[in-house]
Amino acid sequence: MFISILAILFDIKDYAADHNSSLKTFVVRKGLRKVIYTIVLPLTFIGVSVLCIFLMIEEKKLLSIVFFLIPMVLLLHVTLRLTKRRPVTWYLLVIDGLMLVKAICGMAAAVIG
């Protein structure tokens, strides 16, 4: 689910070019703000909720839970920043960086238990 949300966010960087080329991408069809506020943010909140429930059922340590939640909090922060136009390199760095943070935090949480 995390990567699916990142894929939608990554599609935002091509919004203007896709719109001008009449490509019917998800973001072009629905609109930038509508995608962010009605799809990406709710999916992220659902992901955080389900993750918290799962981690409580599994009785994970508090530090492990924090490591699992760091990428989700960063995803929320980045999503709220996408309403402004950014250079393409910003999208590449931030979205790829989120994938890297997710991997590192997941490994750290797995080691902690």
N, CA, C and O of each residue as an XYZ file, in Angstrom:
452
protein
N       0.826     -1.184      0.000
C       0.000      0.000      0.000
C       0.878      1.260      0.000
O       0.564      2.249     -0.663
N       1.958      1.208      0.738
C       2.887      2.346      0.797
C       3.422      2.673     -0.595
O       3.445      3.836     -0.999
N       3.849      1.652     -1.322
C       4.412      1.867     -2.662
C       3.328      2.316     -3.640
O       3.603      3.109     -4.540
N       2.114      1.827     -3.479
C       1.006      2.275     -4.336
C       0.753      3.766     -4.154
O       0.534      4.490     -5.125
N       0.784      4.209     -2.926
C       0.602      5.637     -2.664
C       1.756      6.434     -3.253
O       1.548      7.508     -3.817
N       2.967      5.914     -3.126
C       4.118      6.598     -3.725
C       3.989      6.667     -5.243
O       4.387      7.662     -5.850
N       3.444      5.633     -5.856
C       3.258      5.642     -7.313
C       2.277      6.741     -7.721
O       2.488      7.422     -8.724
N       1.209      6.913     -6.949
C       0.261      7.994     -7.239
C       0.943      9.344     -7.074
O       0.763     10.239     -7.900
N       1.723      9.493     -6.011
C       2.443     10.751     -5.792
C       3.453     11.016     -6.902
O       3.644     12.158     -7.320
N       4.092      9.963     -7.372
C       5.083     10.118     -8.438
C       4.414     10.559     -9.739
O       5.015     11.270    -10.544
N       3.171     10.135     -9.937
C       2.433     10.520    -11.137
C       2.104     12.009    -11.131
O       1.868     12.597    -12.187
N       2.087     12.609     -9.968
C       1.788     14.039     -9.862
C       2.845     14.878    -10.571
O       2.528     15.936    -11.115
N       4.091     14.424    -10.573
C       5.160     15.217    -11.197
C       4.942     15.408    -12.696
O       5.413     16.394    -13.264
N       4.239     14.484    -13.343
C       3.974     14.561    -14.777
C       2.609     15.155    -15.090
O       2.145     15.081    -16.228
N       1.967     15.742    -14.094
C       0.597     16.211    -14.258
C       0.433     17.160    -15.448
O      -0.436     16.949    -16.294
N       1.261     18.201    -15.515
C       1.121     19.203    -16.578
C       1.366     18.596    -17.957
O       0.604     18.847    -18.890
N       2.414     17.808    -18.088
C       2.722     17.188    -19.383
C       1.636     16.194    -19.786
O       1.248     16.137    -20.953
N       1.149     15.420    -18.837
C       0.085     14.459    -19.135
C      -1.202     15.173    -19.535
O      -1.913     14.721    -20.433
N      -1.497     16.272    -18.878
C      -2.698     17.044    -19.201
C      -2.600     17.624    -20.605
O      -3.559     17.566    -21.374
N      -1.441     18.183    -20.938
C      -1.239     18.759    -22.269
C      -1.244     17.706    -23.362
O      -1.638     17.986    -24.495
N      -0.805     16.481    -23.028
C      -0.775     15.395    -24.007
C      -2.084     14.614    -24.046
O      -2.202     13.631    -24.778
N      -3.049     15.042    -23.273
C      -4.362     14.382    -23.174
C      -4.270     12.942    -22.687
O      -5.110     12.111    -23.032
N      -3.255     12.648    -21.891
C      -3.172     11.334    -21.255
C      -4.133     11.309    -20.081
O      -4.181     12.250    -19.290
N      -4.880     10.257    -19.971
C      -5.882     10.165    -18.915
C      -5.324      9.406    -17.709
O      -5.803      8.325    -17.368
N      -4.327      9.977    -17.081
C      -3.778      9.367    -15.872
C      -4.743      9.627    -14.717
O      -5.670     10.428    -14.831
N      -4.511      8.952    -13.635
C      -5.358      9.075    -12.458
C      -5.426     10.522    -11.984
O      -6.502     11.023    -11.660
N      -4.294     11.181    -11.945
C      -4.222     12.554    -11.453
C      -4.892     13.520    -12.429
O      -5.546     14.470    -12.000
N      -4.740     13.294    -13.721
C      -5.364     14.170    -14.720
C      -6.883     14.033    -14.661
O      -7.598     15.033    -14.731
N      -7.374     12.815    -14.535
C      -8.824     12.598    -14.490
C      -9.474     13.222    -13.259
O     -10.516     13.869    -13.364
N      -8.867     13.031    -12.111
C      -9.487     13.461    -10.852
C      -9.102     14.873    -10.442
O      -9.874     15.554     -9.767
N      -7.925     15.319    -10.840
C      -7.434     16.619    -10.403
C      -6.467     16.460     -9.244
O      -6.592     15.537     -8.439
N      -5.515     17.353     -9.166
C      -4.421     17.249     -8.199
C      -4.919     17.285     -6.755
O      -4.624     16.378     -5.976
N      -5.659     18.308     -6.398
C      -6.126     18.430     -5.011
C      -7.078     17.305     -4.625
O      -7.026     16.802     -3.503
N      -7.935     16.916     -5.540
C      -8.887     15.842     -5.238
C      -8.154     14.533     -4.987
O      -8.521     13.781     -4.085
N      -7.129     14.257     -5.769
C      -6.344     13.036     -5.563
C      -5.656     13.068     -4.200
O      -5.650     12.071     -3.478
N      -5.084     14.202     -3.856
C      -4.375     14.307     -2.580
C      -5.329     14.179     -1.404
O      -5.081     13.399     -0.484
N      -6.416     14.938     -1.428
C      -7.281     15.008     -0.256
C      -8.338     13.912     -0.163
O      -8.812     13.615      0.934
N      -8.718     13.307     -1.281
C      -9.750     12.263     -1.205
C      -9.219     10.850     -1.410
O      -9.923      9.876     -1.142
N      -7.988     10.732     -1.881
C      -7.449      9.393     -2.126
C      -6.178      9.142     -1.322
O      -6.120      8.200     -0.531
N      -5.166      9.974     -1.520
C      -3.861      9.719     -0.901
C      -3.913      9.857      0.627
O      -3.474      8.956      1.342
N      -4.434     10.953      1.119
C      -4.489     11.136      2.574
C      -5.360     10.089      3.281
O      -4.923      9.526      4.285
N      -6.577      9.811      2.793
C      -7.356      8.747      3.445
C      -6.670      7.381      3.401
O      -6.701      6.642      4.384
N      -6.057      7.044      2.275
C      -5.345      5.763      2.195
C      -4.180      5.721      3.182
O      -3.905      4.681      3.781
N      -3.508      6.838      3.346
C      -2.400      6.892      4.295
C      -2.904      6.726      5.727
O      -2.308      5.989      6.513
N      -3.992      7.403      6.066
C      -4.559      7.255      7.414
C      -5.056      5.835      7.658
O      -4.895      5.299      8.754
N      -5.653      5.230      6.650
C      -6.086      3.832      6.773
C      -4.866      2.941      6.974
O      -4.890      2.030      7.802
N      -3.801      3.198      6.220
C      -2.571      2.422      6.361
C      -1.971      2.541      7.749
O      -1.523      1.548      8.322
N      -1.960      3.751      8.291
C      -1.428      3.957      9.645
C      -2.295      3.225     10.658
O      -1.773      2.588     11.572
N      -3.604      3.307     10.508
C      -4.519      2.640     11.441
C      -4.348      1.130     11.411
O      -4.238      0.492     12.458
N      -4.327      0.564     10.222
C      -4.165     -0.884     10.090
C      -2.802     -1.327     10.614
O      -2.696     -2.365     11.266
N      -1.772     -0.552     10.336
C      -0.434     -0.870     10.835
C      -0.398     -0.860     12.358
O       0.182     -1.754     12.975
N      -1.017      0.150     12.964
C      -1.052      0.219     14.435
C      -1.798     -0.971     15.031
O      -1.350     -1.554     16.018
N      -2.917     -1.326     14.444
C      -3.679     -2.488     14.928
C      -2.844     -3.756     14.807
O      -2.787     -4.562     15.736
N      -2.200     -3.926     13.662
C      -1.361     -5.107     13.456
C      -0.218     -5.167     14.466
O       0.061     -6.221     15.038
N       0.435     -4.034     14.678
C       1.571     -4.005     15.607
C       1.133     -4.259     17.047
O       1.879     -4.861     17.820
N      -0.062     -3.810     17.415
C      -0.574     -4.092     18.754
C      -0.931     -5.565     18.921
O      -0.692     -6.155     19.975
N      -1.500     -6.146     17.883
C      -1.825     -7.578     17.935
C      -0.557     -8.402     18.060
O      -0.511     -9.385     18.800
N       0.467     -7.996     17.334
C       1.747     -8.701     17.369
C       2.559     -8.394     18.621
O       3.598     -9.013     18.853
N       2.097     -7.448     19.427
C       2.762     -7.047     20.665
C       4.225     -6.647     20.440
O       5.137     -7.129     21.113
N       4.407     -5.767     19.489
C       5.756     -5.267     19.183
C       6.208     -4.271     20.244
O       5.391     -3.664     20.936
N       7.510     -4.115     20.356
C       8.086     -3.146     21.281
C       7.790     -1.727     20.791
O       7.589     -1.501     19.598
N       7.766     -0.786     21.718
C       7.445      0.599     21.382
C       8.427      1.175     20.368
O       8.010      1.867     19.440
N       9.701      0.910     20.523
C      10.700      1.425     19.584
C      10.487      0.845     18.189
O      10.670      1.539     17.189
N      10.110     -0.400     18.126
C       9.807     -1.039     16.847
C       8.603     -0.371     16.179
O       8.602     -0.142     14.970
N       7.591     -0.066     16.971
C       6.399      0.615     16.444
C       6.771      1.988     15.900
O       6.282      2.396     14.847
N       7.632      2.698     16.614
C       8.075      4.018     16.160
C       8.783      3.909     14.815
O       8.535      4.713     13.916
N       9.657      2.927     14.670
C      10.363      2.745     13.394
C       9.398      2.419     12.262
O       9.597      2.874     11.136
N       8.361      1.643     12.538
C       7.373      1.336     11.510
C       6.555      2.570     11.121
O       6.128      2.692      9.972
N       6.336      3.479     12.063
C       5.494      4.643     11.798
C       6.241      5.817     11.171
O       5.609      6.690     10.575
N       7.555      5.862     11.287
C       8.337      6.974     10.720
C       8.060      7.175      9.229
O       7.797      8.309      8.828
N       8.104      6.132      8.381
C       7.835      6.362      6.960
C       6.419      6.863      6.690
O       6.205      7.650      5.768
N       5.449      6.411      7.490
C       4.073      6.847      7.282
C       3.901      8.324      7.638
O       3.182      9.052      6.953
N       4.555      8.758      8.696
C       4.487     10.167      9.088
C       5.171     11.027      8.024
O       4.665     12.091      7.667
N       6.304     10.575      7.526
C       6.990     11.308      6.453
C       6.142     11.351      5.188
O       6.137     12.357      4.478
N       5.427     10.266      4.903
C       4.542     10.234      3.743
C       3.434     11.274      3.879
O       3.111     11.966      2.914
N       2.856     11.386      5.062
C       1.839     12.412      5.299
C       2.422     13.813      5.094
O       1.795     14.670      4.471
N       3.607     14.031      5.616
C       4.265     15.337      5.480
C       4.515     15.670      4.005
O       4.226     16.781      3.561
N       5.036     14.735      3.271
C       5.327     14.957      1.851
C       4.034     15.186      1.073
O       3.979     16.056      0.204
N       3.008     14.421      1.375
C       1.736     14.562      0.673
C       1.165     15.965      0.839
O       0.658     16.548     -0.119
N       1.244     16.498      2.027
C       0.723     17.842      2.260
C       1.559     18.915      1.581
O       1.074     20.024      1.362
N       2.796     18.608      1.249
C       3.680     19.551      0.552
C       3.500     19.520     -0.972
O       4.063     20.363     -1.671
N       2.741     18.581     -1.487
C       2.630     18.422     -2.941
C       1.667     19.397     -3.601
O       1.510     19.364     -4.821
N       1.029     20.249     -2.843
C       0.104     21.192     -3.456
C       0.832     22.317     -4.199
O       0.229     23.001     -5.026
N       2.110     22.509     -3.913
C       2.929     23.500     -4.626
C       3.683     22.815     -5.763
O       3.979     21.622     -5.702
N       3.983     23.589     -6.791
C       4.808     23.058     -7.879
C       6.239     22.914     -7.425
O       6.793     23.793     -6.765
N       6.829     21.794     -7.789
C       8.218     21.509     -7.432
C       8.970     21.062     -8.672
O       8.356     20.606     -9.636
N      10.293     21.185     -8.663
C      11.089     20.657     -9.778
C      11.026     19.120     -9.798
O      10.767     18.485     -8.776
N      11.263     18.549    -10.957
C      11.208     17.097    -11.117
C      12.204     16.406    -10.192
O      11.910     15.342     -9.647
N      13.367     16.998    -10.013
C      14.370     16.379     -9.139
C      13.875     16.284     -7.698
O      14.248     15.356     -6.981
N      13.045     17.226     -7.264
C      12.477     17.173     -5.917
C      11.620     15.927     -5.772
O      11.728     15.201     -4.783
N      10.767     15.681     -6.763
C       9.919     14.489     -6.721
C      10.765     13.214     -6.691
O      10.497     12.295     -5.918
N      11.783     13.177     -7.542
C      12.636     11.991     -7.596
C      13.338     11.749     -6.270
O      13.347     10.626     -5.766
N      13.925     12.792     -5.706
C      14.636     12.642     -4.437
C      13.699     12.271     -3.293
O      14.008     11.375     -2.507
N      12.580     12.938     -3.193
C      11.684     12.721     -2.069
C      11.022     11.350     -2.143
O      10.988     10.632     -1.144
N      10.504     10.981     -3.286
C       9.787      9.704     -3.387
C      10.755      8.531     -3.296
O      10.463      7.543     -2.623
N      11.891      8.624     -3.957
C      12.890      7.561     -3.812
C      13.445      7.538     -2.393
O      13.736      6.473     -1.849
N      13.590      8.719     -1.796
C      14.043      8.791     -0.414
C      13.058      8.142      0.548
O      13.466      7.496      1.513
N      11.763      8.311      0.292
C      10.761      7.658      1.134
C      10.847      6.136      1.036
O      10.664      5.430      2.027
N      11.127      5.641     -0.164
C      11.293      4.186     -0.315
C      12.501      3.701      0.472
O      12.452      2.653      1.116
N      13.576      4.462      0.419
C      14.783      4.104      1.159
C      14.537      4.163      2.670
O      14.957      3.268      3.404
N      13.862      5.208      3.130
C      13.543      5.333      4.558
C      12.654      4.176      5.000
O      12.850      3.626      6.084
N      11.688      3.807      4.182
C      10.801      2.679      4.512
C      11.607      1.388      4.678
O      11.372      0.620      5.610
N      12.542      1.160      3.784
C      13.367     -0.048      3.869
C      14.253     -0.032      5.109
O      14.335     -1.032      5.823
N      14.910      1.078      5.367
C      15.809      1.179      6.520
C      15.035      1.044      7.826
O      15.460      0.327      8.732
N      13.900      1.734      7.924
C      13.095      1.655      9.149
C      12.517      0.249      9.342
O      12.434     -0.243     10.468
N      12.121     -0.388      8.250
C      11.610     -1.756      8.345
C      12.667     -2.720      8.842
O      12.381     -3.587      9.668
N      13.891     -2.576      8.347
C      14.974     -3.436      8.810
C      15.312     -3.163     10.267
O      15.553     -4.096     11.033
N      15.331     -1.897     10.654
C      15.615     -1.549     12.048
C      14.544     -2.092     12.976
O      14.847     -2.612     14.050
N      13.289     -1.970     12.558
C      12.189     -2.484     13.391
C      12.234     -4.006     13.495
O      11.913     -4.570     14.541
N      12.632     -4.665     12.418
C      12.739     -6.130     12.449
C      13.860     -6.583     13.378
O      13.725     -7.591     14.072
N      14.950     -5.851     13.392
C      16.071     -6.210     14.271
C      15.686     -5.996     15.736
O      16.024     -6.803     16.602
N      14.981     -4.905     15.997
C      14.571     -4.594     17.380
C      13.547     -5.603     17.873
O      13.574     -6.030     19.028
N      12.638     -5.977     16.969
C      11.621     -6.992     17.347
C      10.421     -6.336     17.791
O       9.451     -7.002     18.151
